[in-house]
Amino acid sequence: MTDHFSGPAATALSLMAAAQRGDDAAADRLGELMPALTAAAEAGDTGAQNVVGGILLEHAGNPADAAYWFGKAAAAGSPSGKRSLGHLLADGLGVPQDLPEAERLFREAADAGDAHARFNLARLWWGKREPATVAGLLRSAAEGGVEEAYGPLGDLLTAMGHGLEALAWYFRSVHAGDADVLHDAITLARGLTDEDIRHAGDLADCPGEAEAMVKTVRKYR
């Protein structure tokens, strides 16, 4: 099953993204849409169930009610619902913590192609499974558009000795606006040649970040 968002649910997704960017009008519009969204959710629309759960969790601060709607979507086979309910179960938000059940839900959603579920599963398995397995999940999540996976993937690949690929993911992370990885990226790049750094930039399609790194690490040589 793949998730499908249409009607009020599709509109609400766009409004949620705008509200997260600080658009107060979008946040107000979300409130106005809630009756229609709730009606669709009660009628069995899994897209609406996921969106209602997301609004309750992210905007209303009500994880317990969010868990109810994510649970409905998950029971109907929704990968997003499984991943979102798994997140609540993993962290004990609004529900008792249940790591085995969270893992089961993450795995099912990941197998269905949910990139965020693969990232969540990688976080759950970090330090508990083979590094290559975790790296594979992070790489799949990152390639699926989960920017939060870029930095951790760089960290893990560095530990595994895959410096060029690690630096490429650090470059992607910096390009996406994550300055927290800069220290680790510089530390890694100091052990590489200028040619290697530029090659990592080409792998990441981030030549600007690579050239800036070349200039930075020259100060330490």
N, C-alpha and C positions, 0 to 999 in steps of 0.2 A: 504494500500500500504506500502511495505517496501522498503527501499533504497537499490539500487544495484549498486556496483561500479565494473567495469570491464575495461579491456583494458588500455588506457592511464590514465583514471581516477584512477584506482587501483594503477598504478605505481606512479602517482602523490601524492596520499595519503601517500605512504611510503616515498617519497622524502620530502614531507612537514614535516613529523615527524622528519626526519633526519636534515632538515634545521633548525627546531626549536631547535635542540640540538647543533647547531653551525656548521653543516657540509656545508662548502661553496660550495663544489662540487655538493651537492644535490640541493642547491639553484640555481646554474647555470643550472643544468639539468632541473629544473622546467621551467626555461625560454625557454629552447629548446623545451619542450613539449607543450608550450602554443598554437602554431598553430593547432596541432592535437586535443588538448583539446577543443579549441574554435570551431573547425569544428564539433566535436561530440556534443558539447553543442548546437550549432545552428541547428543540425539535430534532437534535441529533447531528447538527452540522459540526464536524470535528474542527474545521478551521475556526469557526466562531468560538468553540470551546477553548481552543488554544489561545485565541486572542483575549477572551474574557479572563482566562487564567493569567495571561501576561500583564494585563491592565491591573488586575487585583494584586499581583506580586510587585510589579515595578512602580506603579503609580499610587495604589491605595495602601501599600504596605501590609497586605493581608494574605500571608502565605498559606494559612489554613484553608481559606476559601479557594485560593488559587489551586491548591492541591486537589480539591474536589473536581474542578473542571479539567485539570490536566489528567486526573485519573479517569474521567469519562472518556476523554480523547484517547488515552492510552489503551483503555479496554476495547475501544473500537478499532485499534490497530494503528493509530497515528504515530509515526516516528517522532514528530515534534512533541506530542503528548508524553510519550515514553521518556524522551530525553529530559523534558522539563520536570516531570514527576521524579525522575531519577535524581535530578539536581537537588530537589527539596529533600528527598530521602537521604542523599549522601551527606548533606549539611545539617539535617535535622531542623529544617525550616518549616514550621507549621504542622509538622508530622514527626513522630518519633524517628530518630536516625535508624536506618536499616541499610547498611552497606552492601550486603549480599543482594538485596532486592534492587538497589540502585545499580549495581553492576549488571544484573540481568537485564534491566531496562536499557541501560546504555548499550549493551551488546546487541540487543535486538534492534535498537534505533540505528546503531552504527552499521549493522548488517544490511539495513534498509537504505543506507546511503546518506544518513544524516551526519554532516561534517562536524557539527558542534558536539554530537554524541561521541564521535571518535576522539575529539579533544578532551571531553569529560572523562572518557574511559582511560585515556592516556594519563590523565592526572591521578585517577584512582589507582592505576597500576604502577605509577612512578616508584621505583625502588623495590617493587614487589615482583615484577616480571623482567624477562630479558630486555636489556636496553634496546636491542634491535627491534623487538616487538613494539615497545613504546614509541620508538622513533618512527616506525612505520605508521602508527596511528597519528602521531603528530604531523608527519609529512602529508598524509592523506587529508587531515583537517586543514592544514595550511594551504594545500593546493585547492581545497574546496572553499577557500575564502575566509577562513577563521584567522584573523590577524593576530589574535591572542596566542596562537600556536607558534608564531615565528620565533620569538625570543626563547621559549623553553626548548624548541627544536634545536636552535643554535647551541644552547647550553649542553644538551645531551650529545649532540654530534661532536662538540668540542671534547667532552669526556671520552667519547668513543674513538677519538683520534682522527676524525674526518674534518680537518681544519678548513679546507676550501669550501665545502658545502655549508659548514657551520657559519663561516663569515658571510656567505651569500644570504643566509636566512637572517643574520644580524642586519645586513644592509636593507633587506626588505622590511625588517621591523623598524629601523630608523626612518626609512622612507614613509612608513605608515604613521609616524609621529611618536614612536616610543623611544625616548631618550635614555631610558633606564638601562638599555643594553649597551650603551656606548663604552662604558668601562671595560666590559668583557670583550667587546669587539676590538678595542684598542689593544688589550692584553694579548689577544689571539693574533692580531695583525702584526704585532711587533716581532713575531717569530716567522713571518712570511716575507717573501721578496715582493718588491713593487709589482713585478709581473704577476705573481700569485694573487695579490690583492686586486689588481685590475681584472684578472680572470674571474675572481669571485664576484666582482661587480658586474661583469658580463653575464654570468650565470643568473644573477638576480635582476638583470635589466636595470641596474642602478649605477651607471657609470659615474654620475656626479658624486654619490656617496663614496665610491671607491677612490676617486681622485682626491677627495678631501681626506680620506684615511691615509693615502700615500703621503700627503704633506704632513699629516699629524705624526705618523710613526717615524718619519725621518728625524724628528726632534730627539728621538730616543736612541738613535744609532750612532 
